[in-house]
């Protein structure tokens, strides 16, 4: 399993990368492994503003549906257009082609308060 050190993580198994004021968000390698084969990803509309810890969508696997939680407050700028036709990208490349949304970040302090790779590994027992 991968845990890139340049990302931040949540206890709910989302990851965040920050580039200026834009955060890219997805689910971790651990989360996709636990869910199994992902068949559908439902995320919010562009322009929607969400607070940290709000549910921002769902991910559906063959045997379960799981809520997605915002790791950081912001306005949705972009949705991954490939997930409609290729939701399995979340399984095969969770930190690359499997990203879910990009948001305009309201506070970098929220990003800095998330778990680093070591903290996330300790949380899941790796």
N, C-alpha and C positions, 0 to 999 in steps of 0.2 A: 504494500500500500504506500501511496505517496502522500507527503505532507510538505508542500513547497514552503520554504522558509520566508519567502517574500509576501505571503498571504497572512491574513488574520482569520480567525475561526470563531464560531459560536458554539455554545453548549448544545444548540439544536442542530448542529452539523452543517451549517452553511459556511461558505468561505467568502472573503472579500479581498479584492485588490483595489488599490487606490492609485489613480493617475491624475494628479492635480485635484480638481473638485469632482471628478467622475469615479464612481465606485462600480466595479463589475462584481456581480454576485452569482453564486451557483451553490451546488451541494458538494460535500466532500467525497473523496474516494471511499472513505469508510461508509458514508450514508448510502451511496449508490450500491455498494457491495451488500449492505444489509437489506436494501429494498429488493434487489434482484433486477430482473429485466424490466426496464422502464419502457412503457408503451405510450404515455401521454404526459405532457407538461402544460399546465394552465397557469398563466401569469397575468398580472394586471395590464391595464391599458396605459399607453404612453400618456404622460401628463398627470397621472395619478400621484398624489403626494401621500406618503406613508411614514409612520413613525417607527422607530426601532421597536422590535418585538411584535409589530402587527403581522398578521398573516398576509403574505403577498401572493399566494397561489397554492397550487397543489401539484404533486407529482404522483402519477399513477403507475404502479408496477403491476405485474401479472396477478399478484395475490393481495395487493393492498393499495390504499391511497394515503398519502402523507401530506400534512400541511407544510408550507414553507414559511419561515419567519424572517422578517426583515432584520438584518444584523445592524443596520444603520439607517437613520432617518434621511429621507430625500424624495425627490420627484423623479418618477420613471421617465428616462430619456429614450431608451431603446430596449426592444425585446429581441431575443435571438431568433431570427426568422427561420433558421434551419431546424429548430426543434419541432415544428409542426409536422414536417415530413421525416425527420430523423431524430426522434426522441432518444434513440439508443446512443446518440453522441454523449449523453450524460453518463452512460455506463463505460463507454470506450475512452472518453477523453474529458473527465469531469472538470478539469482545470483549464481546458483549452476550448475545443469546439462545443463542449457541453455547458458553457456559461448560460445563464438564464436571463438576467436583466442588467441594465446599466442605469445608474441613478445619479442625479446631481446631489452631491453631499451637502448637508446643512452644517455639519460640525465634524471637523477632523478629530476632535476629542473622543467622539464615539468610536471611531476607527481605532484610535490608540488604546481604548479600553477593552478591545476584544482580545481573545487568546492568541498568543503566538504559536508557532508550530509545536514547540516543546510543551506548552501548556495544554494544547489540544491532544497531543499524543498521551499525556498523563491522564487526561479526562477519559479517554477511551481505553486506556490500559495497554498502550503500545510502547 
